[in-house]
Amino acid sequence: MKKPLSTSTSAPGSSPKLLSGGNPQIPKGDGEAPVQAYIAAMPGWKRDLGRRLDDLISTHVPGVCKAVKWNSPLYGIEGQGWFASVHVFTHYVKLTFFRGMELDPLPPGGTAKSGEARWIDIKEQDDLDALPLVAWITQAASLPGWKP
């Protein structure tokens, strides 16, 4: 993971295409700009949720690195790898922790095929304050991350 030298965003005046389930198609790029372009393109109530998640991660993980890859924002630590990603679906936003099996409490999402990854599917009616998001974020950021 490198510190960004330049960023990639959509052409001025163009709207990002929404893929299946409403996930924004944003050109891949490193840094704040592509992540903010992704959040700005999130449809409806999901945009405010995206801003809130990005703010929580930025506030509780000093020096967090950001990128958009595979049409999803990724969050990581320089030299350590990616610890979380966000993805939009029709009825929820998925926040994935790549080493989620090591988090306490364990995030609820996961299958036998998901390996170490665990996630939370956040719906419009969910109360974010009732979720241990800050604990998961800070724990995940302290673990060795995913390096593709």
C-alpha positions as CSV (number, residue, x, y, z in Angstrom):
1,M,0.0,0.0,0.0
2,K,1.5,3.3,-1.1
3,K,0.7,6.9,-0.1
4,P,-1.2,8.4,-3.0
5,L,0.7,10.5,-5.5
6,S,-2.4,11.2,-7.6
7,T,-6.0,10.3,-7.4
8,S,-8.5,9.0,-10.0
9,T,-12.1,10.3,-10.0
10,S,-15.0,10.5,-12.4
11,A,-14.9,13.0,-15.2
12,P,-16.2,16.5,-14.2
13,G,-20.0,16.7,-14.7
14,S,-20.5,13.0,-15.0
15,S,-22.4,10.8,-12.6
16,P,-20.9,7.4,-11.6
17,K,-22.8,4.4,-12.9
18,L,-24.7,2.4,-10.2
19,L,-24.0,-1.2,-10.5
20,S,-26.2,-4.1,-9.4
21,G,-27.7,-3.3,-6.0
22,G,-26.8,0.4,-6.3
23,N,-23.1,0.0,-5.7
24,P,-21.3,3.0,-7.3
25,Q,-18.8,2.3,-10.1
26,I,-15.9,4.5,-9.3
27,P,-12.5,4.4,-11.0
28,K,-9.9,2.8,-8.8
29,G,-7.5,5.1,-7.1
30,D,-5.6,5.8,-3.9
31,G,-6.4,8.5,-1.4
32,E,-9.3,10.6,-0.1
33,A,-10.7,11.8,-3.4
34,P,-11.9,8.5,-4.9
35,V,-13.3,7.4,-1.5
36,Q,-15.2,10.7,-1.3
37,A,-16.4,10.3,-4.9
38,Y,-17.7,6.8,-4.0
39,I,-19.5,8.1,-0.9
40,A,-21.0,11.0,-2.9
41,A,-22.4,8.5,-5.4
42,M,-24.0,6.2,-2.8
43,P,-27.7,6.3,-3.4
44,G,-30.3,7.7,-0.9
45,W,-29.8,7.0,2.9
46,K,-26.7,5.0,2.1
47,R,-24.7,8.2,1.4
48,D,-25.2,9.5,5.0
49,L,-24.2,6.1,6.3
50,G,-21.1,6.1,4.1
51,R,-20.1,9.5,5.4
52,R,-20.7,8.3,9.0
53,L,-18.6,5.2,8.5
54,D,-15.8,7.1,6.8
55,D,-15.8,9.7,9.7
56,L,-15.7,7.0,12.3
57,I,-12.8,5.3,10.6
58,S,-10.9,8.5,10.0
59,T,-11.4,9.7,13.5
60,H,-10.4,6.5,15.3
61,V,-7.6,5.4,13.0
62,P,-5.0,8.2,12.8
63,G,-3.1,8.1,9.5
64,V,-5.6,5.7,7.8
65,C,-4.9,5.0,4.1
66,K,-7.8,5.0,1.7
67,A,-8.4,3.7,-1.8
68,V,-11.2,2.5,-4.1
69,K,-10.5,-0.9,-5.7
70,W,-13.1,-3.4,-7.1
71,N,-15.8,-0.7,-6.7
72,S,-15.4,-0.6,-2.9
73,P,-13.6,1.8,-0.6
74,L,-10.8,0.1,1.3
75,Y,-9.2,1.3,4.6
76,G,-5.8,0.3,5.7
77,I,-2.6,1.1,7.5
78,E,0.6,1.9,5.6
79,G,2.8,-1.2,5.5
80,Q,0.2,-3.3,7.3
81,G,-2.5,-3.9,4.7
82,W,-6.2,-3.3,4.4
83,F,-8.4,-3.9,7.4
84,A,-11.9,-3.0,6.2
85,S,-14.0,-2.3,3.1
86,V,-17.5,-0.9,2.3
87,H,-19.9,-2.2,-0.3
88,V,-23.4,-1.1,-1.3
89,F,-26.2,-3.6,-1.8
90,T,-29.9,-3.0,-2.5
91,H,-31.1,-3.1,1.1
92,Y,-28.0,-2.6,3.1
93,V,-24.4,-1.5,3.3
94,K,-21.8,-4.1,4.1
95,L,-18.8,-3.2,6.3
96,T,-16.3,-6.0,6.0
97,F,-13.4,-6.6,8.4
98,F,-10.7,-8.7,6.7
99,R,-9.5,-10.2,10.0
100,G,-12.9,-10.2,11.6
101,M,-12.5,-13.6,13.3
102,E,-10.1,-11.9,15.7
103,L,-12.5,-9.1,16.8
104,D,-14.4,-9.1,20.1
105,P,-17.3,-9.2,19.9
106,L,-17.3,-11.2,16.7
107,P,-19.2,-9.3,13.9
108,P,-22.3,-11.2,12.9
109,G,-21.7,-11.8,9.2
110,G,-19.7,-14.8,8.0
111,T,-19.9,-18.2,6.4
112,A,-17.7,-21.3,6.3
113,K,-16.3,-20.0,3.0
114,S,-15.4,-16.5,4.2
115,G,-12.3,-17.5,6.1
116,E,-11.1,-14.8,8.5
117,A,-13.4,-12.1,7.1
118,R,-16.5,-11.1,9.0
119,W,-18.9,-8.3,8.3
120,I,-22.0,-6.4,9.4
121,D,-24.9,-5.6,7.0
122,I,-26.2,-2.2,8.0
123,K,-29.8,-1.5,7.1
124,E,-31.5,1.9,7.0
125,Q,-33.4,1.3,10.3
126,D,-30.3,0.1,12.2
127,D,-29.1,2.1,15.2
128,L,-25.4,2.5,14.6
129,D,-24.9,3.7,18.2
130,A,-26.0,0.3,19.4
131,L,-23.3,-1.5,17.4
132,P,-19.7,-1.9,18.6
133,L,-18.4,-0.2,15.5
134,V,-15.6,1.8,17.1
135,A,-14.4,-1.3,19.0
136,W,-14.4,-3.3,15.7
137,I,-12.7,-0.5,13.8
138,T,-9.9,0.1,16.3
139,Q,-9.3,-3.6,16.8
140,A,-9.2,-4.3,13.1
141,A,-6.8,-1.4,12.4
142,S,-4.4,-2.9,15.0
143,L,-4.2,-6.3,13.3
144,P,-2.0,-7.2,10.2
145,G,-4.2,-6.4,7.3
146,W,-5.1,-8.0,3.9
147,K,-2.5,-7.5,1.2
148,P,-3.8,-8.5,-2.2
